[in-house]
Amino acid sequence: MYTISFLHRKSQAWKDKYIDWFIAESPVWSGTPLSFAYITSGLGTPGTGLHYLYRILSTETFSNLWLWPRTGTSNVTYSDEEVLGVTPSKNYTAYDVMELYKDMGFSDRDAVIKAVVNDPDLLNLKHPGVNTFVTFGYALGTGQTYLWKKDFVKNKFVVPPMPDAVINATETGDTVVPVRSSMRAAFLWEEPLKQMNKTFLYKGYAGQPHAYCILPIGGSCFYEVLDLICNGNEPPNSTVKDAKDLFTELMKKK
């Protein structure tokens, strides 16, 4: 997200001169339901200093709001019928982010939330204007709906417990990011980049966990990216059509 934001702010002449490839690995362009759990309960062992620190960072910085599932009606966004969080008295969807913050005692966040949600870098997701290769993992259970057995307390200093259960982890992804989130650019950038004579590649890797493409242990993704950058060899089966066809098949199994 930071890289795409950076590229949006550079002139085309600068990008043509200095940028050979933009490699987007496990991109979170339509958010992830996991951000719901991070914002509410933090991360780490409950009751520890690290747990509370992460929750503070989750609610006081923009990062996890950027990761909030993006609302919409397409197959790469989240509808108002898809439940992300469940408590005894309420079901939360991607459309309920302001309500969620109020239910946790944050009554002064509307302006911040609106600013992040309407940030044009992710709202419009304009193409980067450079040769681009998008990689993503799939065929790993990725959480979509989190359950709490107690309602949230309207006190921002009271950290909700970790989710009691993940009641829907059937969506395909890389354990962190659903495939639909990484696929969003495939439906937005193909024609603009083609008109600019830029190469646009897209490939999913079965069984690849989140961000493993940056590691040699991640399998073929790491070496295919390296081969592309160093030798100019495009990975096999990496056209946008290949990725769209895979996405269609994955959504049939959802």
C-alpha positions, 0 to 999 in steps of 0.5 A, spaced: 500 500 500 505 504 501 509 503 494 502 504 490 501 510 494 508 512 493 508 511 485 501 515 485 505 521 487 511 520 482 511 523 475 510 518 469 517 521 467 520 519 473 517 512 473 519 511 466 526 513 468 527 509 475 522 503 476 523 497 472 518 493 475 513 493 481 512 487 484 506 486 489 506 480 493 500 478 497 497 485 496 491 487 501 487 492 496 480 490 498 482 489 505 482 483 510 477 480 515 483 479 520 483 487 521 477 486 525 480 482 530 486 486 530 482 492 531 478 489 537 482 485 540 489 486 538 495 481 537 499 476 541 498 473 548 492 476 552 494 479 558 501 481 556 504 488 554 505 486 547 498 484 546 496 491 549 501 495 545 498 492 539 491 493 540 493 501 542 497 501 535 491 498 531 486 503 534 491 509 534 494 508 527 491 508 520 494 501 518 489 497 520 484 501 518 487 501 511 486 493 511 479 494 513 475 490 508 473 495 502 465 495 501 462 494 495 457 489 490 463 486 486 466 479 487 472 483 489 469 487 495 465 486 501 457 486 501 453 488 507 450 481 507 457 478 509 458 478 516 465 479 519 464 479 527 459 476 531 457 478 538 451 476 542 447 482 540 450 484 534 453 482 527 458 487 524 459 487 516 464 491 512 459 497 513 459 498 520 466 500 522 464 507 525 459 503 529 464 498 531 469 503 534 463 507 538 461 500 541 468 499 543 468 506 546 472 510 541 467 516 540 471 521 536 474 517 530 468 518 525 473 523 521 479 519 521 475 513 519 472 517 513 479 520 511 482 513 511 476 509 507 476 515 502 483 515 501 484 515 493 490 511 493 485 505 495 479 508 494 480 508 486 486 504 486 489 507 480 494 503 476 502 504 478 504 506 471 509 501 471 511 494 469 507 490 474 507 483 477 502 481 482 503 475 486 498 471 491 497 465 495 491 461 495 488 454 497 489 456 504 483 457 509 482 464 511 478 467 516 472 471 514 467 471 520 470 472 528 465 470 534 465 473 541 461 470 546 460 477 550 459 484 547 464 489 547 464 494 552 464 502 551 470 503 554 476 504 550 481 502 555 478 495 556 481 491 551 476 485 548 478 478 549 481 475 543 475 472 538 472 465 541 472 462 535 473 463 527 466 461 525 467 461 517 474 460 515 472 457 508 474 463 503 480 461 499 487 465 501 493 465 504 491 465 511 491 472 512 489 475 505 483 473 501 484 472 494 479 477 492 483 482 495 489 481 491 485 480 485 482 487 485 487 490 481 486 485 475 479 488 474 482 495 474 489 495 471 489 491 465 487 496 459 490 502 462 497 499 463 496 495 456 495 502 453 501 505 456 505 499 453 507 496 460 507 489 462 502 486 467 503 479 470 498 476 475 499 469 478 497 465 484 501 460 488 497 454 491 498 453 498 503 459 499 502 463 506 502 470 506 508 474 504 512 468 503 514 470 496 519 474 499 523 468 502 526 462 499 522 457 503 516 460 499 517 456 493 517 457 486 514 464 487 521 467 490 525 464 484 520 466 479 520 473 481 528 473 482 528 470 475 523 476 472 527 481 475 534 479 474 533 475 467 527 478 464 523 471 464 516 472 465 513 466 469 509 461 466 501 462 466 502 469 469 497 472 464 492 476 467 487 472 464 490 466 467 489 469 474 482 471 472 480 464 470 483 461 476 479 466 480 473 464 477 474 457 479 476 458 486 469 462 487 465 457 484 468 452 490 467 458 495 
